[in-house]
Amino acid sequence: MKIDYSKYSDGLVPAIIQDYDTHKVLMMGFMNEEALNKTMSEGKVSFYSRSKKRIWTKGEESGNFLILKEMAVDCDQDTILIKAHPTGPVCHTGADTCWNERNHQDDFLYYLEEIISLRKRAAPEESYVARLFDKGINAIAQKVGEEAVETVIEAKDNNRDLFLNESADLLFHFLVLLNAKGSSLKEVVEILKKRHSK
């Protein structure tokens, strides 16, 4: 793959990042030859930061890496297309792309469901969710059972914070279980809606 860095005065070429599975455009950054070589050798997308004046790997602070899958250069050899697996939100705002600045508060459970799907594809050593999936359905189901028991135990006491935290743990692991079973929160909600309408 030949890239013409000389077309730009700073020697940096645009790098467009696309989700390998969904084909959604995630972000755009800049690369020089060093960033490109680091990306290819380590398998995690790196850029040249014009503000930091250095090479940086996406996710080096947040843990939300972009795992390299494919690369291509355009017909003018001055723009790179990178297809990658994101292991978490791509934008620093917490959105899944740098063009999606909406607040996820109103549909946060659905947003969390998307994040679980993304992190499922990460390496087990990089993500708690990936480690759960790596252990298999029995371990995930067992974890849901453990969190359910802990929630019941806290319900019998008077510590509201502990009860709410255990409830959050239970709900999170239930979303993981739904994903592991090839199901979704939307399907569960639809069943509840049908029951409610009867």
N, C-alpha and C positions, 0 to 999 in steps of 0.2 A: 504494500500500500504506500504510494508516494504522495506526500503532502507538500504543497508549496507554501512554506511559511513566509517567504519573501514578499508575498502580495500585501502584507500588512506591515506598517512601519515598526510596530512593536514586536513582530515575530510571533504573534498569537493568532491562532485560528479559532473560529467559533466551533463549539462541540455541542450538538443537539442530542439530548438524552431522551430515549423513547423506551417505554415499558415493553419488555420482550414479549409478554403474554397479551396485554391489552392493546398495544400499539399507541397508547396515549402518550403525548409529548409531556415529559415531566419537568424539564428545566433546560437552560442553556448556560454554558460556561465557556471558558477559553482555555486552550491548551497550547503549550509549546512542545518541542520535541521531547524534553525531559518528562513532562507530564504524561505524554502519550506512552513513552517507554515504561514508565512506572505503572501505568494502567495495564499495559499488556503483560508485564512481568508479575504483577501482584494479583491481577484479576479483580481489583476494586478500582472504580473510576476516580482518577485524580485530575485536578485542574491546576492552572496557574492563577493565583489570586492577585488581581491588580491592586487591591487595597492592602493586602498583607505582604505583597512583593515576594511571594514564595510559592512553592508547590504545596498543595493541600489535598488530602484525600477526603472526598465527600463522606461524612460520617465519622471522621476522626475524633470529634468531640461528642456528637449526639449518639453515635452507634448506628445511625441510619445509613448504612452503606449502599452503594450501587454496585451490584455484582455483575461484572462484564460477561456478556453472552456473545455479542457480535459487533463488528465494526465495519464501516464503509466510508468511503470518501466520495464527494460529489464530482460531477463531470469537470469542474474547473479546478479540482484538487486543492480547494481552499476552505472546505467546510467538512467536518466529520460528523457522521451519524453513528451514535452508540446505542445499541440495544442492551438493556440491562434489567436485572431483577432488583427492585428496591426492597430493602429489608425494613423499611419504616417510612414515615412521612418524608417527603423530599424537600419541601419548602421549610425555611426556618420558622415560619408562622405555625407550622404543624399541619398544613394542608398537604394533600397528596401530590399536588403539582404547584409550580410557581405561578400558575395562572388561576389558581383556585383559592381565593382569599376569604371565602365565606366562613362564617362562624359555624362550627359544627355542634353548638350546644343543643339545638332543637332536635337533632337526629344523631346524637353522640353515640348511641348504641350501634347504629348502622355504620357509623364511621369507624368505631372500634372493631366491628366485624371485618371491615376492609383491611384494617391494620393487621389483624390476626392472619388474614389470608396472605398478606405481604410477608409477614415475619415467618410464616410457615415455611417459606422457601429459603430462608437464611440457613447458614451453617449452624449446627447445634451449639457450637462453642460461642456463637455471636448473639444468640437470642434464646430467652427462656421459653418462648412459644415454640420455637424450632426444636428445642430439647424435649418438650412435651410430645410433640408429634413424632419425634424420633423414637420415643419409648413405646408408642403404639396406643391403640384404642383402649386397651385394658387399663393402662396407667392413667390415661386421661379421665376415663370413667371413675376410676378409684379416687382421683383428685377431686372430682365433683362431689363424690360421696363424702370425702373428708371435710370439704368446705361446708357441705350441707349440715353435717353433724356439728361443726364448730359454730355455725349460725344458730342452730337450735339451742346449743349450750348458752350462747351469749343472749339469746332471747329470754332465757329464764332469769338472767341477772338484770341489774339496773344501770349498766354502763352503756349509754346510748352510742358513744363513739365506737366502742368495740363491736357492738351489734351492727352498726352501719358498715364498718370496715369488713367484717366477715361477710355481710350481705354483698358488698362489692366484689370480694374474692369469689364468692359463689357465682355471681352473675358473670364475671369474667371467664371463669373456667367452664361455665355452661355454654358460653359462646364458642369456646375452643372445642367443646364436645360436639356442638352442632356442626361446626366446620368439618370435624373429623368424620362425622356421619354423612357428609355430603348434603347437609340440610342448612337452613338459614333461619334467622330471626323473623324474617318476613313471613315465612311459612307458618311459624308458630303464631304470629300475630293474626294471620288470616283465619286460623282455626279459632282463636279467641273471639274474633269478630263474628264468625258464623254462630258460635255458641251464644254470643250476646244478642244476636238478632232473633233468636228463637223465642 
